[in-house]
Amino acid sequence: MKPAMKPAVLAVLVALLAGPAMAQPATAAAGTVPGTLAAPATTAAAVAKHYAHLVQSNYDDTLASALVLQKAVQAFTDAPSDDGLKAARKAWLDAREFYGQTEAFRFYGGPIDDKNGPEGRINAWPMDESYVDYVKDTPTAGIINNRKVTLSKKQLSSLNERNGEENIATGWHAIEFLLWGQDLSATGPGNRSFEDFVDGKKPNADRRRQYLKVVTELLVDDLGTLTKAWAPTAKSYRAKFERGGMESVRKIFVGLGSLSRGELAGERLEVALASKDQEDEHSCFSDNTHRDVVANAKGIQNVWLGQYKRADGTTLAGPSLRDLVADKNPALAERTTKQLAASVAAAEGIQAPFDREITGAKDAAGRLRVQKTVDSLVQQSKDLVEAANAAGITKLTLVKP
């Protein structure tokens, strides 16, 4: 399977002035202002605990946004209309902004992608759309047009990636294809008509409605398992992770480095640059790939800084990898912070539609924008490895492109 295959507040002590009741004044550490206590070094345990809180918050927001999508899908399938379809599309796009940031939590065998993890059902790609529904010149293609196939969560889960990695039947991209249809435009996304879901307007419209409802419900279920895994309960994965100390910190670095180089720079950008093929862009039906890239880059930055902006507008902040590295090598911590910011900025420079950015000569403006992002991500992966070493982690096996 090609995997779907996106500034913390430093804990500083308030200056403590030596008072007359103190037998002896506190001894200032080297480099600190006399009369103050040095900020304590950031611990691996503190970083792991705050990371777990950040992960839970991001997954909670993703689940909440997926429930909004489910509500929009239900309203649309109950009474198909152009406005209803547009509302469902908007809900999908909104939810992707949160999910894309969670991909920084992958690649170390956590709840999302251990041997029983739901990642393959949630975000696998690229997708052979004819596996699910009709495509241009093949009006009877797909599971939807085979009335012998039961449309249930269990059945569609079993069909996902059966007999081929591109036989994607579930997840974000199956929903995306059902909402937008094939992208046959050079300048915009797919343009499926709401009438595809209206009885008498398109064959098997009833099954198309049912399929959309079922895969959306399955997505919500799978996201729910992730929120439970990271919930602050005694027997959750989170509880074990928080006790992991430096091993948990190693896992965090593996996730960031692997997404930076192997997945985002490699699978999602370099492959598309090499092929110039629309089929190799991540969210090809909606033309949302440019935002996927930004969300992934932002997710990496979130974890490094120990910050996450929640759906309600509040910002979560706490002990971070940056803090841990800064205790050992402040210059390296600052350099890595700047490199991650440069990657986010480069990603934000990629223009929509992505499938036009990757076309043309090597020096075409769009290709240069994508290549700039690749180069920045490759450099940041090297910086992250160096940062991990500075923190005391000498063995860091990353996913390769």
C-alpha positions as CSV (number, residue, x, y, z in Angstrom):
1,M,0.0,0.0,0.0
2,K,1.2,3.5,-0.8
3,P,0.4,5.0,2.7
4,A,-1.9,7.8,2.9
5,M,1.1,7.8,2.5
6,K,0.4,15.9,7.4
7,P,6.4,28.4,19.5
8,A,5.8,26.4,22.6
9,V,5.7,28.6,25.6
10,L,8.9,28.0,27.4
11,A,8.3,27.0,31.0
12,V,10.1,29.8,32.8
13,L,10.1,30.3,36.5
14,V,8.9,33.7,37.8
15,A,11.9,35.5,39.3
16,L,12.1,34.8,43.0
17,L,13.6,37.6,45.0
18,A,15.4,36.6,48.1
19,G,13.3,37.8,51.1
20,P,14.4,38.5,54.6
21,A,12.8,35.3,55.9
22,M,15.1,33.2,53.8
23,A,18.0,31.8,55.7
24,Q,20.2,32.0,52.6
25,P,19.5,33.4,49.1
26,A,19.1,31.1,46.2
27,T,22.2,30.5,44.3
28,A,21.9,31.7,40.6
29,A,23.0,29.3,37.9
30,A,25.7,30.4,35.6
31,G,24.4,33.0,33.1
32,T,21.3,33.9,35.0
33,V,20.5,37.2,36.7
34,P,21.6,37.3,40.3
35,G,18.6,36.7,42.6
36,T,16.8,34.4,40.2
37,L,16.5,30.7,39.8
38,A,17.4,29.1,36.4
39,A,14.6,27.5,34.5
40,P,14.7,23.7,35.0
41,A,15.7,21.5,32.1
42,T,12.8,20.1,30.0
43,T,12.3,16.4,30.7
44,A,11.4,13.7,28.3
45,A,8.5,12.8,30.5
46,A,7.1,16.3,30.3
47,V,7.4,16.4,26.5
48,A,5.7,13.0,26.1
49,K,2.9,14.0,28.4
50,H,2.2,17.3,26.6
51,Y,2.5,15.6,23.2
52,A,-0.2,13.1,24.2
53,H,-2.4,16.0,25.2
54,L,-1.8,17.7,21.8
55,V,-2.5,14.4,19.9
56,Q,-5.7,13.9,21.8
57,S,-6.8,17.5,21.1
58,N,-6.1,17.2,17.4
59,Y,-7.9,13.9,17.0
60,D,-10.9,15.3,19.0
61,D,-11.1,18.2,16.6
62,T,-10.9,15.9,13.7
63,L,-13.6,13.7,15.0
64,A,-15.9,16.6,15.7
65,S,-15.4,18.0,12.2
66,A,-16.0,14.5,10.7
67,L,-19.3,14.4,12.6
68,V,-20.2,17.7,11.0
69,L,-19.4,16.1,7.6
70,Q,-21.6,13.1,8.6
71,K,-24.5,15.4,9.4
72,A,-24.1,17.2,6.0
73,V,-23.9,13.8,4.2
74,Q,-27.1,12.7,5.9
75,A,-28.9,15.8,5.0
76,F,-27.7,15.6,1.4
77,T,-28.6,11.9,0.9
78,D,-32.0,12.4,2.6
79,A,-32.9,15.1,-0.1
80,P,-30.2,15.4,-2.8
81,S,-29.7,19.0,-4.0
82,D,-27.0,21.2,-5.4
83,D,-26.8,23.2,-2.2
84,G,-26.7,20.0,-0.1
85,L,-23.8,18.7,-2.2
86,K,-21.9,21.9,-1.8
87,A,-22.5,21.8,1.9
88,A,-21.1,18.3,2.1
89,R,-18.1,19.3,0.1
90,K,-17.3,22.2,2.3
91,A,-17.6,20.0,5.4
92,W,-15.1,17.5,3.9
93,L,-12.7,20.3,3.1
94,D,-13.0,21.8,6.6
95,A,-12.4,18.4,8.2
96,R,-9.3,17.7,6.1
97,E,-7.6,20.8,7.7
98,F,-7.7,19.0,11.0
99,Y,-6.9,15.5,9.8
100,G,-3.9,16.6,7.8
101,Q,-2.2,17.9,10.9
102,T,-2.6,14.5,12.6
103,E,-0.4,12.8,10.1
104,A,2.6,13.9,12.2
105,F,1.4,11.2,14.7
106,R,2.2,8.4,12.3
107,F,5.1,6.1,11.4
108,Y,6.1,4.7,14.8
109,G,3.5,2.0,15.3
110,G,1.0,4.0,17.3
111,P,-2.8,3.5,17.3
112,I,-3.2,5.0,13.8
113,D,-0.8,2.6,12.0
114,D,0.1,-0.4,14.2
115,K,-0.8,-3.8,12.8
116,N,-4.4,-3.3,13.7
117,G,-4.5,0.5,13.0
118,P,-7.2,2.0,10.8
119,E,-4.9,4.2,8.7
120,G,-5.4,2.1,5.5
121,R,-9.2,2.5,5.8
122,I,-8.9,6.2,6.6
123,N,-6.5,7.8,4.2
124,A,-5.0,5.3,1.7
125,W,-4.3,6.6,-1.8
126,P,-4.0,6.9,-4.8
127,M,-7.4,5.6,-5.6
128,D,-8.7,3.7,-8.7
129,E,-12.1,5.4,-8.8
130,S,-13.5,2.8,-11.1
131,Y,-13.3,0.3,-8.2
132,V,-16.1,2.3,-6.5
133,D,-18.3,3.9,-9.2
134,Y,-18.7,4.8,-12.8
135,V,-16.0,6.7,-14.6
136,K,-15.9,8.3,-18.0
137,D,-16.5,5.8,-20.8
138,T,-17.3,3.0,-18.2
139,P,-20.8,3.7,-16.9
140,T,-21.3,0.4,-15.1
141,A,-18.0,0.3,-13.3
142,G,-17.5,-0.1,-9.6
143,I,-19.0,-1.6,-6.4
144,I,-21.9,0.8,-6.5
145,N,-23.1,-0.5,-9.9
146,N,-22.8,-4.2,-8.8
147,R,-26.0,-4.7,-6.9
148,K,-24.8,-8.1,-5.7
149,V,-22.4,-6.4,-3.3
150,T,-23.8,-5.6,0.1
151,L,-23.1,-2.0,1.2
152,S,-22.2,-2.4,4.8
153,K,-19.3,-1.2,6.9
154,K,-18.0,-4.7,7.3
155,Q,-18.2,-5.5,3.6
156,L,-16.6,-2.2,2.4
157,S,-13.8,-2.6,5.0
158,S,-13.1,-6.1,3.6
159,L,-13.1,-4.7,0.0
160,N,-10.7,-1.9,0.8
161,E,-7.4,-2.6,-1.0
162,R,-8.5,-6.1,-2.0
163,N,-6.5,-7.4,-4.9
164,G,-4.6,-4.1,-5.3
165,E,-3.3,-1.2,-3.4
166,E,-5.3,1.3,-5.5
167,N,-8.6,-0.5,-4.9
168,I,-9.5,2.0,-2.3
169,A,-13.1,1.5,-1.1
170,T,-13.2,3.6,2.1
171,G,-11.9,6.7,3.8
172,W,-11.4,10.3,3.0
173,H,-10.7,9.8,-0.7
174,A,-13.6,7.4,-1.3
175,I,-15.9,10.1,0.2
176,E,-14.1,12.8,-1.8
177,F,-14.6,10.9,-5.1
178,L,-18.3,10.4,-4.3
179,L,-18.7,14.1,-3.6
180,W,-16.7,15.5,-6.5
181,G,-16.5,12.7,-9.1
182,Q,-13.6,12.4,-11.5
183,D,-11.5,15.5,-12.0
184,L,-11.8,16.0,-15.7
185,S,-11.0,19.7,-15.7
186,A,-7.6,21.2,-16.2
187,T,-8.4,24.3,-14.1
188,G,-10.7,23.0,-11.4
189,P,-11.9,20.0,-9.3
190,G,-14.4,17.3,-10.2
191,N,-17.9,18.4,-11.0
192,R,-20.2,15.5,-10.1
193,S,-23.9,16.5,-10.3
194,F,-26.2,16.0,-7.3
195,E,-28.5,14.2,-9.8
196,D,-26.1,11.2,-9.5
197,F,-27.8,10.7,-6.2
198,V,-31.4,11.1,-7.4
199,D,-33.5,8.1,-8.3
200,G,-34.4,8.1,-12.0
201,K,-31.6,10.5,-12.9
202,K,-28.7,8.1,-12.6
203,P,-28.6,4.3,-12.4
204,N,-28.1,2.9,-8.9
205,A,-28.6,6.4,-7.3
206,D,-29.9,4.6,-4.2
207,R,-26.7,2.6,-3.8
208,R,-24.6,5.7,-4.3
209,R,-26.5,7.4,-1.4
210,Q,-26.1,4.4,0.7
211,Y,-22.4,4.0,-0.1
212,L,-21.7,7.6,0.8
213,K,-23.5,7.3,4.2
214,V,-21.7,4.0,5.0
215,V,-18.2,5.1,4.3
216,T,-18.7,8.4,6.2
217,E,-20.0,6.4,9.2
218,L,-17.0,4.1,9.0
219,L,-14.6,7.1,8.9
220,V,-16.3,8.5,12.0
221,D,-16.0,5.1,13.7
222,D,-12.3,4.8,12.9
223,L,-11.5,8.4,14.1
224,G,-13.4,7.5,17.3
225,T,-11.1,4.6,18.0
226,L,-8.2,7.1,17.8
227,T,-9.7,9.5,20.2
228,K,-10.3,6.7,22.7
229,A,-6.7,5.5,22.3
230,W,-5.3,8.9,23.2
231,A,-7.9,9.6,26.0
232,P,-6.4,10.2,29.5
233,T,-7.6,6.9,30.9
234,A,-5.6,4.3,32.9
235,K,-5.6,1.6,30.2
236,S,-5.4,3.7,27.0
237,Y,-2.4,3.8,24.7
238,R,-1.8,7.3,26.0
239,A,-1.1,6.1,29.5
240,K,1.6,3.8,28.3
241,F,3.0,6.4,26.0
242,E,3.3,9.0,28.8
243,R,5.3,6.4,30.8
244,G,7.7,5.9,27.9
245,G,10.2,8.6,28.7
246,M,12.9,9.0,26.1
247,E,11.6,6.0,24.0
248,S,8.4,8.0,23.5
249,V,10.4,11.0,22.5
250,R,12.2,8.8,20.0
251,K,8.8,7.8,18.5
252,I,7.8,11.5,18.2
253,F,11.0,12.2,16.3
254,V,10.4,9.2,14.1
255,G,7.0,10.5,13.2
256,L,8.2,14.0,12.3
257,G,11.2,12.9,10.4
258,S,9.3,10.2,8.4
259,L,6.5,12.5,7.4
260,S,9.0,15.2,6.5
261,R,11.1,13.1,4.1
262,G,9.7,9.8,3.2
263,E,6.0,10.7,3.0
264,L,5.5,14.4,2.3
265,A,8.6,15.3,0.4
266,G,8.9,11.8,-1.2
267,E,5.5,10.1,-1.8
268,R,3.4,13.1,-2.1
269,L,5.6,15.7,-3.8
270,E,8.6,14.1,-5.5
271,V,6.5,11.3,-7.1
272,A,4.1,13.8,-8.5
273,L,6.9,16.0,-9.8
274,A,8.5,13.1,-11.6
275,S,5.3,11.7,-13.1
276,K,3.5,15.0,-13.8
277,D,0.4,12.8,-13.4
278,Q,-2.8,14.0,-11.8
279,E,-3.3,10.5,-10.4
280,D,-0.3,11.0,-8.2
281,E,-1.7,14.0,-6.3
282,H,-3.1,13.3,-2.9
283,S,-6.6,14.9,-3.1
284,C,-7.1,14.8,-6.8
285,F,-10.9,14.9,-7.0
286,S,-11.4,18.0,-4.9
287,D,-8.1,19.8,-6.0
288,N,-7.3,20.1,-2.3
289,T,-3.8,18.8,-2.5
290,H,-2.2,22.1,-1.9
291,R,-4.0,22.4,1.5
292,D,-3.1,18.8,2.4
293,V,0.6,19.7,2.0
294,V,0.2,22.8,4.2
295,A,-1.7,20.8,6.9
296,N,1.0,18.1,7.0
297,A,3.8,20.7,7.3
298,K,1.9,22.5,10.0
299,G,1.4,19.3,11.9
300,I,5.1,18.7,12.0
301,Q,5.6,22.3,13.2
302,N,2.9,21.9,15.9
303,V,4.6,18.9,17.5
304,W,8.1,20.4,17.3
305,L,6.9,23.6,19.1
306,G,4.4,21.9,21.4
307,Q,1.6,24.1,20.0
308,Y,-1.7,23.4,18.4
309,K,-4.5,25.8,17.5
310,R,-7.8,24.1,18.4
311,A,-11.1,24.4,16.5
312,D,-12.4,26.8,19.1
313,G,-9.6,29.2,18.5
314,T,-7.7,28.5,21.7
315,T,-4.0,27.5,21.5
316,L,-2.5,24.6,23.3
317,A,1.1,25.0,24.4
318,G,3.5,23.2,26.6
319,P,6.9,21.4,26.9
320,S,8.2,20.5,23.4
321,L,10.9,18.9,21.4
322,R,12.3,22.3,20.8
323,D,12.6,23.0,24.5
324,L,14.3,19.6,25.0
325,V,16.8,20.3,22.3
326,A,17.4,23.9,23.3
327,D,18.6,22.7,26.7
328,K,21.4,20.9,24.9
329,N,22.0,23.0,21.8
330,P,20.1,26.3,21.6
331,A,21.5,27.2,18.2
332,L,20.4,23.9,16.7
333,A,16.9,24.3,18.2
334,E,16.6,27.7,16.7
335,R,17.9,26.6,13.3
336,T,15.4,23.7,13.2
337,T,12.6,26.0,14.3
338,K,13.4,28.4,11.4
339,Q,13.6,25.5,8.9
340,L,10.2,24.1,9.9
341,A,8.7,27.6,9.5
342,A,10.3,27.9,6.1
343,S,8.7,24.6,5.1
344,V,5.2,25.8,6.1
345,A,5.8,29.0,4.2
346,A,6.9,27.1,1.1
347,A,3.9,24.8,1.3
348,E,1.6,27.8,1.5
349,G,3.2,29.1,-1.7
350,I,2.0,26.1,-3.7
351,Q,-0.9,27.2,-5.8
352,A,-4.1,25.4,-6.7
353,P,-4.8,23.3,-8.7
354,F,-1.8,21.2,-7.7
355,D,-2.1,19.1,-10.9
356,R,-1.1,22.3,-12.9
357,E,1.8,23.1,-10.6
358,I,3.6,19.9,-11.4
359,T,3.3,20.3,-15.2
360,G,5.7,22.0,-17.6
361,A,9.4,22.3,-17.9
362,K,11.7,21.8,-14.9
363,D,12.0,25.6,-14.4
364,A,8.2,26.2,-14.7
365,A,7.0,28.5,-11.9
366,G,4.7,25.9,-10.3
367,R,7.3,23.1,-10.4
368,L,9.8,25.4,-8.7
369,R,7.3,26.2,-6.0
370,V,6.8,22.5,-5.3
371,Q,10.5,21.8,-5.5
372,K,11.2,24.5,-3.0
373,T,8.9,22.8,-0.6
374,V,10.6,19.4,-1.2
375,D,14.0,20.9,-0.6
376,S,12.9,22.6,2.6
377,L,11.3,19.3,3.9
378,V,14.4,17.3,3.1
379,Q,16.6,19.8,5.0
380,Q,14.3,19.8,7.9
381,S,14.4,16.0,8.1
382,K,18.1,16.3,8.4
383,D,17.8,18.9,11.1
384,L,15.3,16.8,13.0
385,V,17.7,13.8,13.0
386,E,20.5,16.1,14.3
387,A,18.1,17.5,16.9
388,A,17.2,14.0,18.0
389,N,20.9,13.2,18.4
390,A,21.4,16.3,20.5
391,A,18.6,15.2,22.7
392,G,20.4,11.9,23.3
393,I,18.7,9.7,20.7
394,T,21.4,8.0,18.5
395,K,19.3,5.5,16.6
396,L,16.5,7.0,14.5
397,T,15.0,4.8,11.8
398,L,12.9,6.9,9.4
399,V,10.5,5.9,6.7
400,K,12.4,6.4,3.4
401,P,10.9,7.8,0.2
